[in-house]
Amino acid sequence: MSSASRSHDHPATAREVLDASDISRALTRIAHEILERNKGSANVILLGIPTRGVALAARIAAVMASVEAAEIPAGSLDITMYRDDLRLHPARALEPTDIPSGGIDDAVVVLIDDVLFSGRTIRAALDAINDVGRPAAVQLAVLVDRGHRQLPIRADFVGKNLPTSLSETVRVTLREYDDSDAVLISHTNVSRSSS
């Protein structure tokens, strides 16, 4: 999860822009769009970017599985050691990488993340994928695209385009980690680099 998705702001200062029902509908739509774009689920693997991307990948996989009546391989891809800001921040704890059995060679890998911001997290994920295998294609699904790209990266599947200013922080909460589902936006005095 990106630093733009984290906030230490008091909840009273945050405005909810998506609630649990909105998130559920967005993930269901993304799941159907992935199936449509790839003409089904054959050879499709979902990889969530820790932390919240992993839970989102599991939810999307569950929707796809219910439509296809087949198990959808889903895992996680740690990008910690591939980030371009390692020298600027203290050491980070490594997150789990869990590649489905069979690997990713010649598969369509759909990366899943919560918030797309600068594009740097996704660039790191692409580097990490190169060390894991050689997929036939890589696609990107995000719950929220907040704009402000610093790299030429675009999501294939977007739950919500959320125009923001650099003075705003987007925070995604999910029941797997935070006991509730929501996307919150709040103002901050410091602009942050992020995914």
Phi and psi in degrees as GROMACS dihedral restraints (atoms count N, CA, C in turn):
[ dihedral_restraints ]
;  ai    aj    ak    al  type     phi  dphi    fc
    3     4     5     6     1   -83.8    20    10
    4     5     6     7     1   158.3    20    10
    6     7     8     9     1   -65.9    20    10
    7     8     9    10     1   -24.0    20    10
    9    10    11    12     1   -70.6    20    10
   10    11    12    13     1   -17.5    20    10
   12    13    14    15     1   -90.6    20    10
   13    14    15    16     1    -6.7    20    10
   15    16    17    18     1  -103.5    20    10
   16    17    18    19     1   145.2    20    10
   18    19    20    21     1  -149.5    20    10
   19    20    21    22     1   140.4    20    10
   21    22    23    24     1  -102.7    20    10
   22    23    24    25     1    14.3    20    10
   24    25    26    27     1   -67.3    20    10
   25    26    27    28     1   148.7    20    10
   27    28    29    30     1   -64.8    20    10
   28    29    30    31     1   135.5    20    10
   30    31    32    33     1   -53.2    20    10
   31    32    33    34     1   -29.3    20    10
   33    34    35    36     1   -65.2    20    10
   34    35    36    37     1   -23.7    20    10
   36    37    38    39     1   -89.4    20    10
   37    38    39    40     1    -5.9    20    10
   39    40    41    42     1   -96.1    20    10
   40    41    42    43     1   144.0    20    10
   42    43    44    45     1  -110.7    20    10
   43    44    45    46     1   129.5    20    10
   45    46    47    48     1   -79.3    20    10
   46    47    48    49     1   124.8    20    10
   48    49    50    51     1  -108.7    20    10
   49    50    51    52     1   -21.2    20    10
   51    52    53    54     1  -137.1    20    10
   52    53    54    55     1   135.5    20    10
   54    55    56    57     1  -104.3    20    10
   55    56    57    58     1  -174.3    20    10
   57    58    59    60     1   -58.6    20    10
   58    59    60    61     1   -41.7    20    10
   60    61    62    63     1   -65.8    20    10
   61    62    63    64     1   -40.4    20    10
   63    64    65    66     1   -61.8    20    10
   64    65    66    67     1   -43.9    20    10
   66    67    68    69     1   -64.6    20    10
   67    68    69    70     1   -43.1    20    10
   69    70    71    72     1   -60.2    20    10
   70    71    72    73     1   -45.2    20    10
   72    73    74    75     1   -64.1    20    10
   73    74    75    76     1   -41.3    20    10
   75    76    77    78     1   -62.9    20    10
   76    77    78    79     1   -43.2    20    10
   78    79    80    81     1   -68.9    20    10
   79    80    81    82     1   -37.1    20    10
   81    82    83    84     1   -63.4    20    10
   82    83    84    85     1   -43.1    20    10
   84    85    86    87     1   -63.3    20    10
   85    86    87    88     1   -44.3    20    10
   87    88    89    90     1   -59.6    20    10
   88    89    90    91     1   -44.3    20    10
   90    91    92    93     1   -57.8    20    10
   91    92    93    94     1   -45.9    20    10
   93    94    95    96     1   -66.5    20    10
   94    95    96    97     1   -37.0    20    10
   96    97    98    99     1   -67.0    20    10
   97    98    99   100     1   -38.3    20    10
   99   100   101   102     1   -62.1    20    10
  100   101   102   103     1   -45.6    20    10
  102   103   104   105     1   -63.0    20    10
  103   104   105   106     1   -42.2    20    10
  105   106   107   108     1   -65.7    20    10
  106   107   108   109     1   -46.7    20    10
  108   109   110   111     1   -62.5    20    10
  109   110   111   112     1   -35.8    20    10
  111   112   113   114     1  -100.6    20    10
  112   113   114   115     1     9.8    20    10
  114   115   116   117     1    53.4    20    10
  115   116   117   118     1    48.0    20    10
  117   118   119   120     1   111.0    20    10
  118   119   120   121     1  -170.5    20    10
  120   121   122   123     1  -104.6    20    10
  121   122   123   124     1    -3.6    20    10
  123   124   125   126     1   -59.2    20    10
  124   125   126   127     1   129.0    20    10
  126   127   128   129     1    71.7    20    10
  127   128   129   130     1    15.1    20    10
  129   130   131   132     1  -101.6    20    10
  130   131   132   133     1   131.8    20    10
  132   133   134   135     1  -126.0    20    10
  133   134   135   136     1   132.6    20    10
  135   136   137   138     1  -100.5    20    10
  136   137   138   139     1   131.2    20    10
  138   139   140   141     1  -125.0    20    10
  139   140   141   142     1   115.2    20    10
  141   142   143   144     1   -85.2    20    10
  142   143   144   145     1   143.7    20    10
  144   145   146   147     1   -92.8    20    10
  145   146   147   148     1   119.6    20    10
  147   148   149   150     1   -59.2    20    10
  148   149   150   151     1   144.0    20    10
  150   151   152   153     1  -100.0    20    10
  151   152   153   154     1   -52.4    20    10
  153   154   155   156     1   -71.2    20    10
  154   155   156   157     1   -21.1    20    10
  156   157   158   159     1   -62.9    20    10
  157   158   159   160     1   -27.9    20    10
  159   160   161   162     1   -68.1    20    10
  160   161   162   163     1   -45.1    20    10
  162   163   164   165     1   -65.5    20    10
  163   164   165   166     1   -39.5    20    10
  165   166   167   168     1   -64.3    20    10
  166   167   168   169     1   -39.8    20    10
  168   169   170   171     1   -62.1    20    10
  169   170   171   172     1   -41.2    20    10
  171   172   173   174     1   -64.0    20    10
  172   173   174   175     1   -40.1    20    10
  174   175   176   177     1   -66.8    20    10
  175   176   177   178     1   -43.8    20    10
  177   178   179   180     1   -63.9    20    10
  178   179   180   181     1   -41.6    20    10
  180   181   182   183     1   -60.1    20    10
  181   182   183   184     1   -38.9    20    10
  183   184   185   186     1   -64.9    20    10
  184   185   186   187     1   -41.1    20    10
  186   187   188   189     1   -65.1    20    10
  187   188   189   190     1   -45.9    20    10
  189   190   191   192     1   -60.6    20    10
  190   191   192   193     1   -41.1    20    10
  192   193   194   195     1   -63.1    20    10
  193   194   195   196     1   -37.9    20    10
  195   196   197   198     1   -68.6    20    10
  196   197   198   199     1   -31.6    20    10
  198   199   200   201     1   -76.4    20    10
  199   200   201   202     1   -42.7    20    10
  201   202   203   204     1   -89.5    20    10
  202   203   204   205     1   -12.3    20    10
  204   205   206   207     1    54.4    20    10
  205   206   207   208     1    41.2    20    10
  207   208   209   210     1  -150.7    20    10
  208   209   210   211     1   150.1    20    10
  210   211   212   213     1   -71.0    20    10
  211   212   213   214     1   136.4    20    10
  213   214   215   216     1  -107.1    20    10
  214   215   216   217     1   118.2    20    10
  216   217   218   219     1   -65.6    20    10
  217   218   219   220     1   129.3    20    10
  219   220   221   222     1  -137.8    20    10
  220   221   222   223     1   144.0    20    10
  222   223   224   225     1  -151.8    20    10
  223   224   225   226     1  -159.4    20    10
  225   226   227   228     1  -136.1    20    10
  226   227   228   229     1   153.8    20    10
  228   229   230   231     1  -132.5    20    10
  229   230   231   232     1   109.3    20    10
  231   232   233   234     1   -76.8    20    10
  232   233   234   235     1   132.7    20    10
  234   235   236   237     1  -115.0    20    10
  235   236   237   238     1     5.9    20    10
  237   238   239   240     1   -50.7    20    10
  238   239   240   241     1   -50.5    20    10
  240   241   242   243     1   -77.4    20    10
  241   242   243   244     1    -2.5    20    10
  243   244   245   246     1  -105.6    20    10
  244   245   246   247     1    -1.7    20    10
  246   247   248   249     1   -69.0    20    10
  247   248   249   250     1   147.0    20    10
  249   250   251   252     1   -89.8    20    10
  250   251   252   253     1     5.7    20    10
  252   253   254   255     1  -114.5    20    10
  253   254   255   256     1    18.2    20    10
  255   256   257   258     1   -58.6    20    10
  256   257   258   259     1   -38.7    20    10
  258   259   260   261     1   -72.9    20    10
  259   260   261   262     1   -13.8    20    10
  261   262   263   264     1   -94.0    20    10
  262   263   264   265     1   -12.8    20    10
  264   265   266   267     1  -129.2    20    10
  265   266   267   268     1   158.8    20    10
  267   268   269   270     1   -61.6    20    10
  268   269   270   271     1   163.9    20    10
  270   271   272   273     1   -54.4    20    10
  271   272   273   274     1   139.9    20    10
  273   274   275   276     1  -106.2    20    10
  274   275   276   277     1   149.1    20    10
  276   277   278   279     1   -73.0    20    10
  277   278   279   280     1   139.2    20    10
  279   280   281   282     1   -72.3    20    10
  280   281   282   283     1   140.4    20    10
  282   283   284   285     1   -98.2    20    10
  283   284   285   286     1   163.5    20    10
  285   286   287   288     1   -72.0    20    10
  286   287   288   289     1   142.3    20    10
  288   289   290   291     1  -111.8    20    10
  289   290   291   292     1   124.4    20    10
  291   292   293   294     1  -132.9    20    10
  292   293   294   295     1    97.7    20    10
  294   295   296   297     1   -92.2    20    10
  295   296   297   298     1   127.4    20    10
  297   298   299   300     1   -54.9    20    10
  298   299   300   301     1   149.3    20    10
  300   301   302   303     1   -58.0    20    10
  301   302   303   304     1   141.9    20    10
  303   304   305   306     1   100.6    20    10
  304   305   306   307     1   -16.1    20    10
  306   307   308   309     1    72.6    20    10
  307   308   309   310     1  -168.8    20    10
  309   310   311   312     1  -115.0    20    10
  310   311   312   313     1    -0.2    20    10
  312   313   314   315     1   -57.9    20    10
  313   314   315   316     1   130.2    20    10
  315   316   317   318     1    64.6    20    10
  316   317   318   319     1    11.7    20    10
  318   319   320   321     1   -95.3    20    10
  319   320   321   322     1   164.0    20    10
  321   322   323   324     1   -92.7    20    10
  322   323   324   325     1   112.2    20    10
  324   325   326   327     1   -96.9    20    10
  325   326   327   328     1   124.6    20    10
  327   328   329   330     1  -106.2    20    10
  328   329   330   331     1   111.8    20    10
  330   331   332   333     1   -77.2    20    10
  331   332   333   334     1   138.0    20    10
  333   334   335   336     1  -123.4    20    10
  334   335   336   337     1   128.3    20    10
  336   337   338   339     1  -139.2    20    10
  337   338   339   340     1   164.4    20    10
  339   340   341   342     1   -82.2    20    10
  340   341   342   343     1   -49.5    20    10
  342   343   344   345     1  -129.2    20    10
  343   344   345   346     1   129.7    20    10
  345   346   347   348     1  -101.9    20    10
  346   347   348   349     1   123.7    20    10
  348   349   350   351     1  -127.4    20    10
  349   350   351   352     1   -97.5    20    10
  351   352   353   354     1   -73.4    20    10
  352   353   354   355     1   -27.7    20    10
  354   355   356   357     1    99.5    20    10
  355   356   357   358     1    -5.3    20    10
  357   358   359   360     1   -70.6    20    10
  358   359   360   361     1   -34.1    20    10
  360   361   362   363     1   -64.2    20    10
  361   362   363   364     1   -40.7    20    10
  363   364   365   366     1   -69.9    20    10
  364   365   366   367     1   -37.7    20    10
  366   367   368   369     1   -58.5    20    10
  367   368   369   370     1   -43.4    20    10
  369   370   371   372     1   -63.1    20    10
  370   371   372   373     1   -39.5    20    10
  372   373   374   375     1   -64.1    20    10
  373   374   375   376     1   -38.5    20    10
  375   376   377   378     1   -64.3    20    10
  376   377   378   379     1   -39.5    20    10
  378   379   380   381     1   -63.6    20    10
  379   380   381   382     1   -41.7    20    10
  381   382   383   384     1   -63.7    20    10
  382   383   384   385     1   -40.1    20    10
  384   385   386   387     1   -60.6    20    10
  385   386   387   388     1   -38.6    20    10
  387   388   389   390     1   -59.8    20    10
  388   389   390   391     1   -28.7    20    10
  390   391   392   393     1   -84.5    20    10
  391   392   393   394     1   -10.3    20    10
  393   394   395   396     1   -98.1    20    10
  394   395   396   397     1   -36.0    20    10
  396   397   398   399     1   175.1    20    10
  397   398   399   400     1  -170.0    20    10
  399   400   401   402     1  -125.2    20    10
  400   401   402   403     1    91.5    20    10
  402   403   404   405     1   -71.2    20    10
  403   404   405   406     1   158.9    20    10
  405   406   407   408     1   -68.2    20    10
  406   407   408   409     1   -35.1    20    10
  408   409   410   411     1  -158.9    20    10
  409   410   411   412     1   155.1    20    10
  411   412   413   414     1  -124.3    20    10
  412   413   414   415     1   128.5    20    10
  414   415   416   417     1  -120.1    20    10
  415   416   417   418     1   162.5    20    10
  417   418   419   420     1  -128.3    20    10
  418   419   420   421     1   128.8    20    10
  420   421   422   423     1  -122.6    20    10
  421   422   423   424     1   132.1    20    10
  423   424   425   426     1  -132.7    20    10
  424   425   426   427     1   146.6    20    10
  426   427   428   429     1   -69.6    20    10
  427   428   429   430     1   -43.8    20    10
  429   430   431   432     1  -132.0    20    10
  430   431   432   433     1   131.1    20    10
  432   433   434   435     1  -109.5    20    10
  433   434   435   436     1   111.8    20    10
  435   436   437   438     1   -98.9    20    10
  436   437   438   439     1     2.4    20    10
  438   439   440   441     1    82.6    20    10
  439   440   441   442     1  -165.5    20    10
  441   442   443   444     1    67.9    20    10
  442   443   444   445     1    41.4    20    10
  444   445   446   447     1   -66.5    20    10
  445   446   447   448     1   139.9    20    10
  447   448   449   450     1  -107.3    20    10
  448   449   450   451     1   -12.7    20    10
  450   451   452   453     1  -129.8    20    10
  451   452   453   454     1   155.9    20    10
  453   454   455   456     1   -78.3    20    10
  454   455   456   457     1    72.0    20    10
  456   457   458   459     1  -124.8    20    10
  457   458   459   460     1   134.7    20    10
  459   460   461   462     1  -133.7    20    10
  460   461   462   463     1   139.5    20    10
  462   463   464   465     1   -79.3    20    10
  463   464   465   466     1   142.6    20    10
  465   466   467   468     1   -81.0    20    10
  466   467   468   469     1   -31.3    20    10
  468   469   470   471     1  -134.4    20    10
  469   470   471   472     1   125.5    20    10
  471   472   473   474     1  -129.3    20    10
  472   473   474   475     1   128.0    20    10
  474   475   476   477     1   -71.2    20    10
  475   476   477   478     1   -44.6    20    10
  477   478   479   480     1  -152.8    20    10
  478   479   480   481     1   123.3    20    10
  480   481   482   483     1   -81.6    20    10
  481   482   483   484     1   122.2    20    10
  483   484   485   486     1  -126.2    20    10
  484   485   486   487     1    91.1    20    10
  486   487   488   489     1   -59.8    20    10
  487   488   489   490     1   129.7    20    10
  489   490   491   492     1  -134.4    20    10
  490   491   492   493     1   163.9    20    10
  492   493   494   495     1   -97.8    20    10
  493   494   495   496     1   162.6    20    10
  495   496   497   498     1   -68.2    20    10
  496   497   498   499     1   -14.0    20    10
  498   499   500   501     1   -87.0    20    10
  499   500   501   502     1     2.9    20    10
  501   502   503   504     1  -108.2    20    10
  502   503   504   505     1   151.5    20    10
  504   505   506   507     1  -117.0    20    10
  505   506   507   508     1   134.1    20    10
  507   508   509   510     1  -105.3    20    10
  508   509   510   511     1   128.7    20    10
  510   511   512   513     1  -126.3    20    10
  511   512   513   514     1   127.6    20    10
  513   514   515   516     1  -103.8    20    10
  514   515   516   517     1   127.3    20    10
  516   517   518   519     1  -113.3    20    10
  517   518   519   520     1   139.7    20    10
  519   520   521   522     1  -130.6    20    10
  520   521   522   523     1   146.0    20    10
  522   523   524   525     1   -60.3    20    10
  523   524   525   526     1   -27.2    20    10
  525   526   527   528     1   -64.5    20    10
  526   527   528   529     1   -26.0    20    10
  528   529   530   531     1  -121.5    20    10
  529   530   531   532     1   -29.9    20    10
  531   532   533   534     1  -121.9    20    10
  532   533   534   535     1     2.5    20    10
  534   535   536   537     1    72.5    20    10
  535   536   537   538     1     0.3    20    10
  537   538   539   540     1  -156.8    20    10
  538   539   540   541     1   156.9    20    10
  540   541   542   543     1  -103.6    20    10
  541   542   543   544     1   125.2    20    10
  543   544   545   546     1  -167.1    20    10
  544   545   546   547     1   156.6    20    10
  546   547   548   549     1  -118.5    20    10
  547   548   549   550     1   123.4    20    10
  549   550   551   552     1  -118.0    20    10
  550   551   552   553     1   145.1    20    10
  552   553   554   555     1  -125.9    20    10
  553   554   555   556     1   136.5    20    10
  555   556   557   558     1  -144.4    20    10
  556   557   558   559     1   164.1    20    10
  558   559   560   561     1   -94.0    20    10
  559   560   561   562     1   142.7    20    10
  561   562   563   564     1  -135.5    20    10
  562   563   564   565     1   157.6    20    10
  564   565   566   567     1   -89.5    20    10
  565   566   567   568     1    -7.7    20    10
  567   568   569   570     1  -121.8    20    10
  568   569   570   571     1   128.1    20    10
  570   571   572   573     1   -80.8    20    10
  571   572   573   574     1   144.3    20    10
  573   574   575   576     1  -121.4    20    10
  574   575   576   577     1   144.0    20    10
  576   577   578   579     1   -85.1    20    10
  577   578   579   580     1   152.0    20    10
  579   580   581   582     1  -166.6    20    10
  580   581   582   583     1  -161.8    20    10
